Amino acid sequence: DGGGVAADAARRGDARPASVKIVGSEARGAQHNIVVYVIGVTAAAHGGGAQWQAFRAFGEFEALATALKQRFPLVKLPVLPTKKSLMGNLRQKTSSKALEQR
């Protein structure tokens, strides 16, 4: 892979970081029993940033956190919120948006 968005930006000499935020969640699967998180990405680039969405399950965040801890053991990484707390925050935001639209 070559490193992804950050590595591509570094190769171009663009030191501005990308913006990455969890913007929602979706239920998937035959019985809607799988939750994926919607991640909004805006990449800093010369002449304007590209925007897209990625969809990831909580287990993928856990695997990434584990891999980062192993690769960079001296770096203090933020604590990954629990799945339950993350879902509660997303539900609250969704409910607030629905109320605002009404």
C-alpha positions as CSV (number, residue, x, y, z in Angstrom):
1,D,0.0,0.0,0.0
2,G,2.6,2.7,0.5
3,G,1.2,4.3,3.6
4,G,-2.2,5.8,2.5
5,V,-3.3,9.4,2.5
6,A,-0.7,10.7,5.0
7,A,2.2,9.1,3.1
8,D,0.9,10.4,-0.2
9,A,0.6,13.9,1.2
10,A,4.1,13.7,2.6
11,R,5.5,12.6,-0.8
12,R,3.9,15.6,-2.4
13,G,5.4,17.9,0.3
14,D,2.0,18.7,1.8
15,A,2.5,18.7,5.6
16,R,-1.1,19.7,6.4
17,P,-3.0,16.9,8.2
18,A,-6.2,15.3,7.0
19,S,-9.4,15.7,9.0
20,V,-10.9,12.4,10.2
21,K,-14.1,12.2,12.2
22,I,-16.7,9.6,13.1
23,V,-19.9,11.2,11.7
24,G,-22.4,8.4,12.2
25,S,-23.2,4.7,12.3
26,E,-25.2,2.2,10.2
27,A,-26.7,-1.1,11.0
28,R,-25.8,-3.7,8.4
29,G,-26.2,-7.4,7.9
30,A,-29.2,-9.6,7.2
31,Q,-30.7,-8.9,10.6
32,H,-29.1,-5.4,11.0
33,N,-26.9,-6.9,13.8
34,I,-23.6,-5.5,12.6
35,V,-22.8,-1.8,13.3
36,V,-20.3,0.0,11.1
37,Y,-19.1,3.5,11.8
38,V,-19.2,6.2,9.1
39,I,-15.9,8.0,9.0
40,G,-15.7,11.4,7.2
41,V,-12.3,12.1,5.7
42,T,-11.1,15.4,4.3
43,A,-7.6,15.2,2.9
44,A,-5.5,18.4,2.8
45,A,-4.2,18.9,-0.7
46,H,-2.9,21.6,-3.0
47,G,-5.9,23.4,-4.5
48,G,-8.5,22.0,-2.1
49,G,-9.1,18.8,-0.2
50,A,-10.8,15.6,-1.4
51,Q,-13.6,14.3,0.8
52,W,-14.9,10.8,1.2
53,Q,-16.4,8.4,3.7
54,A,-15.1,5.1,4.9
55,F,-17.1,2.4,6.8
56,R,-15.4,0.5,9.6
57,A,-16.5,-2.0,12.3
58,F,-15.5,-1.4,15.9
59,G,-13.2,-4.5,15.8
60,E,-11.2,-2.8,13.0
61,F,-10.5,0.2,15.4
62,E,-9.4,-2.3,18.1
63,A,-7.1,-4.0,15.6
64,L,-5.6,-0.7,14.6
65,A,-5.1,0.4,18.2
66,T,-3.3,-2.9,18.9
67,A,-1.1,-2.6,15.9
68,L,-0.1,1.0,16.7
69,K,0.8,0.0,20.3
70,Q,3.0,-2.8,19.0
71,R,4.7,-0.7,16.3
72,F,5.1,2.5,18.4
73,P,5.5,1.2,22.0
74,L,6.9,4.5,23.3
75,V,4.1,6.7,22.0
76,K,1.3,7.4,24.4
77,L,-1.8,6.8,22.3
78,P,-5.3,8.0,23.2
79,V,-7.5,5.4,24.9
80,L,-10.0,3.8,22.6
81,P,-13.6,4.4,23.9
82,T,-15.6,1.3,24.6
83,K,-18.1,0.2,21.9
84,K,-21.0,0.9,24.2
85,S,-19.9,4.5,25.0
86,L,-19.3,5.2,21.4
87,M,-22.7,4.0,20.3
88,G,-24.3,6.0,23.1
89,N,-22.7,9.2,21.9
90,L,-23.7,8.5,18.3
91,R,-27.3,7.8,19.2
92,Q,-27.5,11.0,21.2
93,K,-26.1,13.0,18.3
94,T,-28.5,11.4,15.9
95,S,-31.5,12.0,18.3
96,S,-30.4,15.7,18.6
97,K,-30.2,16.1,14.9
98,A,-33.6,14.6,14.4
99,L,-35.1,16.9,16.9
100,E,-33.5,19.9,15.3
101,Q,-34.9,18.9,11.9
102,R,-38.4,18.7,13.3
